[in-house]
Each structure stands twice: as structure tokens, then as C-alpha cells.
Amino acid sequence: MTMILCFNYMLYRYLSFTKHFYTIPICFAKKFRLFQLSSIIYLTLQMKPSS
């Protein structure tokens, strides 16, 4: 019973988060995507063995 409640709570949190995420202004979303991209590039560069 508690497991179902916990799952419902997490699902509710996830849905509210996605709803909030979709209401974020486009300019902030672009900045966030750019930040995400740069962090991914940084991580891939970090994971490469230094020659």
C-alpha cells in the first residue's frame, strides 16, 4: 500500500516538474540547453585519455 502511494507521489512530482519545465521561457530553455551541451562536451573531453 505504501509502495503504491510512494509511486503515485513520485509520478505526481514528475508530472508537476515536466509541467513546470514546459512553462519555462524559451530563452531560459535555450540557455539551459547550451549549458547542457557544454557540460556534455566537457565531460567527454574529461573522459578522453590525455595523450
N, C-alpha and C positions, 0 to 999 in steps of 0.2 A: 504493500500500500504506500509506504513512504517512498519507495523507489519510483512509483508512478508519479507521485507528487513532485519529486525532485526533477524527474524528466520533464514534466509539464512546466515547472518553473524555469528550467534551462531553455526549453523551447520558447517560452514567453519572453525570456530575456533576449534570446537570439532574434526573435521576430521584432521586438521593440528596437533592438540595436540596428537591424537592417533598415527598419523604417526611418530611424533617425539618420542613418547613413545616406539614405536616398534623399533626405531633405537638406543635406549639406549643400551649400552653394557650389556652383561649378568651378569657380576659381580656386576654392579651397581643395576641391577634389583633384584638380589639375596639379596643384602644388603637392598634394599628398602622393599622387601617382608618380610625380617626378622624384620625390623623396624616396618612394619605394623602389623605383628603378635604380637610383643612385646607390641605395643601400645594397641592392642585389648585385650590382656591378662591383661594389666594394667587397662584398663577401666572396664573390667568385675570384676576385683578384687576391684576396687573402688566402683562399683555399689552394691557389696555384702554388706549386713548389718553386721557391725562389731559385733562379738559375745563377 
